[in-house]
Amino acid sequence: MNNTVKLDHEKELFGHPVGLYVLFFTEMWERFSYYGMRALFVLFLVSETTSKNPGFGWTNKEALAMYGTYTMLVYVSSIPGGWIADKLLGQKKTVMLGGALLCIGHAVLAFNSVASFYVGCLFIILGVGCLKPNISSMVGGLYKPKDERRDLGFYIFYMGINIGGFLAPILCGYIGENINWHYGFGLAAIGMFLGQAVYIWGQKYLTHVGNLISRKNEVDKAILDKPLTSIEKDRIKVLLISFLLIILFWAAFEQAGGLMNLYAEQKTDRNFFGMFEIPASVFQSVNSFFIITLATAVGGFWLKWRKKGKESSSLFKIAVGMIIMALGFGFMSAASIEYANNGSSAMYWIILAYLLHTIGELCASPVSLSFITKLAPLKYASIIMGLYWAATGFGNKIAGIIGEASQNLGEFEVFTGIAVVWTIIGILVIALLKPLKRLTHGAEDGEVKIVS
């Protein structure tokens, strides 16, 4: 009989380290705060200063430009956040710092002034930069190399993101649009404080992960001083190429918070069977709802696909995800045609678009996070994860530029252009998979993918 007592950081729940659930709830509340603010962002900026619930009274074009710049900076700040973790504090302490900055930022947004809006945004940019790349890397650090549970762990973690992303636009959006914008921002702040409390409480389950790799430790010093091998250099090349795909993916996908958000408010018939009008911000929850309900099915599909001996590498999934997401814009093209003919378009077009966007995201995004933890050299883990989130940020900025262009070109042209061009790009990537896969040097071989 084995009487060995497991340490806190070795304990498991439902077959995974307890630390995964600490990070799950931390990220869930952090994303609640972020997506609650994101759902209100452009709607608040374009709200008339003379209305009962006044905003800044900006034009659509000005709001979309600000949205693109702000969301870009939120994710690009992951590069210095990754550097701080790798060189100064370690991932665990940098996440703690990021959470504190986010609590300040979201709380400041609850105040009603131009100055507090910009100061709050600045603190959120800094906070996300410290938290986002490092909490994702910590999830990977919970599992040993070649642990078949790793991909599933990232899907569970991704569910936390989207539970927060589902609840926030409904609650913060309703309060912000119907009562007061700044009450909505304030509710987002409460979510962030809860996330920080969970993270502080759960430190005993994270003692072995996210610590600073220091030259004071002889084992760590050997890791830091060891030059990269040719295999590691090849894997970094593949990661950099995959980041280009990530930029393109989010450049299209992030129309959700900008152009599609404004489209829902200004050009969509949101009347629910004559009973009430659905707030535009609530549609920001549709994506997260589909993720929560479809994640297991998508993961199960890829498992069966692999068992049949077919291609299911991470790069293949990212490319397929891009194609499926792009096709969702075909529904937005149809919505634009209906609006041109009738002066409004039905809600189901946006819902159908989000359905395909979600399936595409489930193919691409959680897989990308796991892919990085497999290929990135340990001593550069946080910086490379920071580059991934920076790529997401650049995609957000391009999304804002595309949204601005729609104000001149027309929404039908933009939606159709994305559907066609992004589908072609995805097909080209699939055609180039073999040489790219060789550069990974078997990093994904022998794995059991997501189980239902």
C-alpha positions in Angstrom: 0.0 0.0 0.0 1.4 3.4 -1.0 1.1 5.9 1.9 2.8 8.7 0.1 0.9 12.0 0.5 0.8 14.2 -2.5 2.0 17.8 -2.2 -0.6 20.5 -3.0 0.9 21.2 -6.4 0.8 17.4 -7.3 -2.9 17.0 -6.5 -5.3 16.4 -9.4 -9.0 17.0 -10.0 -10.9 15.3 -12.8 -7.6 13.9 -14.1 -5.8 17.3 -14.3 -3.6 19.2 -11.9 -5.6 21.4 -9.5 -3.4 24.3 -10.7 -5.2 24.1 -14.0 -8.5 25.1 -12.3 -6.8 27.9 -10.4 -5.6 29.3 -13.7 -9.0 28.5 -15.3 -11.0 30.7 -12.9 -8.3 33.4 -12.8 -8.5 33.7 -16.6 -12.3 33.3 -16.6 -12.7 36.4 -14.4 -9.9 38.3 -16.2 -11.7 37.7 -19.6 -15.0 38.6 -18.0 -13.5 42.0 -17.2 -11.9 42.4 -20.7 -14.9 41.2 -22.8 -17.3 43.2 -20.6 -15.3 46.3 -21.4 -14.8 45.3 -25.1 -18.6 44.8 -25.6 -19.1 48.4 -24.6 -16.1 50.0 -26.1 -17.1 51.2 -29.5 -20.8 51.6 -28.5 -19.8 53.9 -25.7 -17.5 55.9 -28.0 -20.2 56.5 -30.7 -23.0 57.2 -28.2 -24.3 60.8 -28.5 -23.2 63.2 -25.8 -26.7 64.5 -25.6 -28.4 61.1 -24.9 -29.7 60.0 -21.5 -26.7 57.7 -21.3 -24.0 59.9 -22.9 -20.8 58.6 -24.5 -18.1 60.5 -26.4 -20.1 61.1 -29.6 -17.4 59.9 -31.9 -18.0 58.8 -35.5 -18.0 55.1 -36.5 -14.6 55.6 -38.2 -13.0 57.3 -35.2 -14.3 54.6 -32.9 -13.1 51.8 -35.1 -9.7 53.4 -35.3 -9.5 53.7 -31.6 -10.7 50.2 -31.1 -8.0 48.8 -33.4 -5.2 50.8 -31.8 -6.3 50.0 -28.2 -6.7 46.2 -28.8 -3.4 46.1 -30.6 -1.6 47.7 -27.7 -3.4 45.4 -25.3 -1.8 42.4 -26.9 1.5 43.9 -28.2 2.3 44.7 -24.6 2.7 41.0 -24.1 6.2 41.3 -25.5 7.5 43.4 -22.6 5.3 41.3 -20.3 7.0 38.1 -21.5 10.5 39.8 -21.2 9.7 40.8 -17.6 8.7 37.2 -16.8 11.8 35.6 -18.4 14.3 38.1 -17.1 13.1 39.7 -13.9 10.1 38.1 -12.1 9.1 34.8 -13.5 5.7 34.0 -15.0 3.9 33.5 -11.7 4.8 36.9 -10.2 4.3 38.7 -13.5 0.8 37.4 -13.6 0.2 38.7 -10.1 1.5 42.1 -11.2 -0.7 42.1 -14.3 -3.8 41.2 -12.2 -3.1 44.2 -9.9 -2.7 46.6 -12.8 -5.9 45.3 -14.4 -7.8 45.8 -11.1 -6.7 49.4 -11.1 -7.5 49.9 -14.8 -11.0 48.5 -14.8 -11.8 50.3 -11.6 -10.7 53.7 -13.1 -12.9 53.1 -16.2 -15.9 53.2 -13.8 -15.4 56.9 -13.3 -17.1 59.3 -15.8 -14.4 61.5 -17.4 -12.3 61.6 -20.5 -9.1 61.5 -18.4 -10.2 58.4 -16.4 -11.1 56.6 -19.7 -7.6 57.0 -21.1 -5.9 56.3 -17.8 -8.0 53.1 -17.3 -7.2 51.9 -20.8 -3.4 52.5 -20.1 -3.5 50.3 -17.0 -5.5 47.6 -18.8 -2.9 47.6 -21.6 -0.1 47.1 -19.1 -2.0 44.6 -17.1 -3.0 42.3 -20.0 0.6 42.5 -21.2 1.9 41.1 -17.9 -0.9 38.5 -17.4 -1.9 37.2 -20.8 1.3 35.5 -22.2 2.4 34.2 -18.8 -0.7 32.6 -17.6 -1.0 30.7 -20.9 2.7 29.5 -20.5 1.9 28.4 -17.0 -0.8 26.1 -18.3 1.7 24.4 -20.5 4.2 24.1 -17.5 1.6 22.1 -15.5 2.3 19.1 -17.8 5.5 17.2 -18.5 6.8 16.9 -22.1 4.7 14.5 -24.2 1.9 14.4 -21.6 -1.1 13.5 -23.7 -3.4 15.6 -21.5 -1.8 18.9 -22.5 -4.0 19.7 -25.5 -7.1 18.9 -23.4 -5.8 21.0 -20.6 -5.7 24.0 -23.0 -9.2 23.3 -24.2 -10.4 23.3 -20.5 -8.5 26.5 -20.0 -10.0 27.9 -23.2 -13.5 27.1 -21.8 -12.7 29.4 -18.8 -11.9 32.2 -21.2 -15.2 31.8 -22.9 -17.4 31.3 -19.9 -16.2 34.8 -18.9 -16.6 35.9 -22.5 -20.2 34.7 -22.6 -21.4 36.2 -19.3 -19.7 39.6 -19.6 -21.4 41.1 -22.7 -24.8 40.0 -21.4 -24.3 41.5 -17.9 -21.9 44.4 -18.5 -23.6 45.1 -21.9 -27.1 45.3 -20.5 -26.1 47.5 -17.6 -23.9 49.7 -19.7 -26.3 50.2 -22.6 -29.5 50.5 -20.5 -28.5 52.1 -17.2 -25.0 53.7 -17.4 -21.9 52.9 -19.4 -19.7 53.4 -16.4 -21.8 51.0 -14.3 -21.1 48.4 -17.0 -17.3 49.2 -16.8 -17.6 49.0 -13.0 -19.1 45.5 -13.1 -16.2 44.4 -15.3 -13.9 45.7 -12.6 -15.6 43.5 -10.0 -14.9 40.5 -12.2 -11.2 41.3 -12.3 -11.0 41.6 -8.5 -12.6 38.2 -8.2 -10.0 36.8 -10.6 -7.1 38.3 -8.6 -8.6 36.8 -5.4 -8.7 33.3 -6.9 -5.1 33.6 -8.1 -3.8 34.7 -4.7 -5.8 31.9 -3.0 -4.4 29.2 -5.4 -0.7 29.9 -5.1 -0.1 26.7 -3.1 -1.1 24.7 -6.2 1.3 26.6 -8.4 4.5 26.4 -6.4 6.3 24.3 -9.1 5.3 26.3 -12.2 6.0 29.8 -13.5 9.1 30.4 -11.4 12.0 32.6 -12.6 14.8 30.7 -14.3 17.8 32.3 -12.7 21.5 31.9 -13.2 21.9 31.6 -9.4 20.6 28.1 -9.8 23.2 25.8 -11.5 20.5 23.8 -13.4 18.8 26.9 -14.6 22.1 28.5 -15.5 22.9 25.5 -17.8 19.5 26.0 -19.5 20.1 29.7 -20.0 23.7 29.4 -21.3 23.1 26.5 -23.6 22.9 27.7 -27.2 19.9 26.9 -29.4 20.2 23.7 -31.4 19.5 23.6 -35.1 16.2 21.7 -34.3 15.2 24.5 -31.8 16.0 27.1 -34.5 13.8 25.3 -37.0 11.0 25.2 -34.6 11.2 28.9 -33.9 11.0 29.5 -37.7 7.8 27.5 -37.8 6.4 29.4 -34.9 7.2 32.7 -36.6 5.4 31.6 -39.8 2.4 30.5 -37.7 2.3 33.9 -36.1 1.7 35.4 -39.6 -1.4 33.2 -39.9 -2.5 34.3 -36.4 -2.3 38.0 -37.5 -4.5 37.2 -40.5 -6.9 35.1 -38.5 -7.5 37.8 -35.9 -7.6 40.6 -38.5 -10.8 39.0 -39.8 -12.2 37.5 -36.5 -11.9 40.7 -34.5 -14.4 42.5 -36.7 -16.7 41.1 -34.0 -15.9 43.8 -31.4 -15.7 46.6 -34.0 -17.5 46.5 -37.3 -19.9 43.7 -36.5 -20.7 45.3 -33.1 -21.7 48.5 -34.8 -23.5 46.6 -37.6 -25.6 44.9 -34.9 -26.5 48.2 -33.3 -27.2 50.3 -36.4 -28.3 48.0 -39.2 -29.8 44.9 -37.6 -33.4 44.3 -36.6 -33.0 43.3 -32.9 -36.6 43.2 -32.1 -37.4 39.9 -30.4 -40.9 38.8 -31.5 -42.2 42.3 -30.8 -41.6 41.8 -27.0 -38.3 43.7 -26.5 -35.2 44.9 -28.3 -32.0 42.9 -27.7 -29.0 45.2 -26.8 -26.4 45.1 -29.5 -23.6 44.2 -27.0 -25.4 40.9 -26.1 -24.4 39.6 -29.6 -20.8 39.6 -28.3 -21.8 36.6 -26.2 -22.9 34.4 -29.1 -19.3 33.4 -30.0 -18.6 32.3 -26.4 -21.9 30.4 -26.2 -21.0 28.4 -29.3 -17.5 27.7 -27.9 -18.9 26.4 -24.6 -21.4 24.2 -26.5 -19.2 23.1 -29.4 -15.7 22.7 -28.0 -16.1 19.0 -27.1 -17.6 18.2 -30.5 -14.8 19.9 -32.4 -12.1 18.2 -30.2 -13.8 14.9 -30.7 -13.9 15.4 -34.5 -10.1 16.0 -34.6 -9.5 12.9 -32.5 -11.5 10.7 -34.9 -9.8 12.4 -37.8 -6.4 11.5 -36.4 -7.4 7.9 -35.6 -8.3 7.6 -39.3 -4.6 8.4 -40.1 -5.4 11.8 -41.6 -3.5 15.0 -41.3 -4.3 16.8 -38.0 -1.2 18.8 -37.1 -1.6 22.1 -35.4 -0.7 24.1 -38.6 -3.4 22.1 -40.5 -6.0 22.9 -37.9 -5.1 26.6 -38.0 -5.4 26.7 -41.8 -8.8 24.9 -41.7 -9.9 27.2 -38.9 -9.1 30.2 -41.1 -11.1 28.9 -44.0 -14.2 28.1 -41.9 -14.0 31.5 -40.1 -13.7 33.2 -43.5 -16.8 31.5 -44.9 -18.7 32.9 -42.0 -18.4 36.4 -43.6 -20.5 35.1 -46.4 -23.5 35.3 -44.1 -22.5 38.9 -43.3 -22.4 39.6 -47.1 -26.0 38.3 -47.3 -27.0 40.5 -44.3 -25.6 43.5 -46.2 -27.6 42.7 -49.3 -30.8 42.4 -47.2 -30.0 45.7 -45.5 -29.6 47.4 -48.9 -33.0 46.0 -50.0 -35.0 46.4 -46.8 -33.3 49.0 -44.7 -32.5 46.4 -42.0 -31.2 42.8 -41.8 -32.3 39.9 -39.7 -30.5 38.8 -36.5 -29.9 35.2 -37.8 -27.2 36.4 -40.3 -25.0 37.6 -37.4 -25.7 34.4 -35.4 -24.8 32.2 -38.4 -21.6 34.2 -39.0 -20.6 33.8 -35.4 -21.3 30.0 -35.6 -18.7 29.6 -38.3 -16.3 32.0 -36.7 -16.5 30.0 -33.5 -15.9 26.6 -35.3 -12.9 28.3 -37.0 -11.6 29.7 -33.7 -11.9 26.3 -32.0 -9.8 24.8 -34.8 -7.1 27.4 -34.6 -6.8 29.3 -31.3 -6.5 26.8 -28.4 -4.3 24.6 -30.6 -2.0 27.5 -31.2 -1.4 28.0 -27.5 -0.5 24.3 -27.1 1.6 24.4 -30.2 3.8 27.2 -28.8 4.4 25.3 -25.5 5.6 22.3 -27.5 8.0 24.1 -29.8 9.3 27.1 -27.9 12.7 26.6 -26.2 12.3 26.8 -22.4 14.5 29.9 -21.8 12.4 31.9 -24.4 9.0 30.5 -23.5 7.4 33.7 -22.2 8.9 35.9 -24.8 7.7 33.7 -27.6 4.2 33.4 -26.0 4.4 37.3 -25.9 5.1 37.3 -29.6 2.0 35.2 -30.2 -0.2 37.6 -28.3 1.6 40.5 -30.1 0.6 38.8 -33.4 -3.0 38.8 -32.1 -2.6 42.5 -31.3 -1.4 43.3 -34.8 -4.4 41.4 -36.1 -6.6 43.5 -34.0 -5.1 46.7 -35.5 -5.6 45.4 -39.0 -9.1 44.6 -38.0 -9.6 48.2 -37.0 -8.1 49.4 -40.4 -10.5 47.1 -42.3 -13.4 48.4 -40.2 -12.4 51.9 -41.1 -12.2 51.0 -44.8 -15.7 49.7 -44.7 -17.0 53.2 -44.0 -15.8 54.2 -47.5 -15.9 51.0 -49.5 -19.1 49.5 -48.1 -19.7 46.6 -45.7 -20.8 44.2 -48.5 -17.4 44.7 -50.3 -15.4 44.2 -47.0 -17.3 41.1 -45.8 -17.1 39.5 -49.3 -13.5 40.4 -49.7 -12.6 38.7 -46.3 -14.6 35.6 -47.2 -12.8 35.2 -50.5 -9.2 36.3 -49.7 -8.9 34.5 -46.4 -10.3 31.2 -47.8 -7.6 31.3 -50.6 -4.9 32.0 -48.0 -6.0 29.0 -45.9 -5.9 26.7 -49.0 -2.4 27.9 -49.9 -1.2 27.1 -46.3 -2.5 23.6 -46.5 -0.7 23.2 -49.8 2.6 24.1 -48.1 2.2 21.9 -45.0 4.7 19.2 -45.7 7.9 21.4 -45.7 6.6 23.3 -42.7 5.8 20.1 -40.8 9.3 18.8 -41.3 10.7 21.9 -39.5 8.9 20.9 -36.3 11.1 17.7 -36.1 8.4 15.5 -34.7 7.3 17.8 -31.8 3.7 16.7 -32.3 4.3 13.0 -33.1 2.9 10.3 -30.9 0.3 12.5 -29.2 -3.3 11.7 -28.3 -5.4 14.6 -29.2 -8.4 16.0 -27.6 -10.8 13.5 -26.0 -14.5 14.1 -25.4 
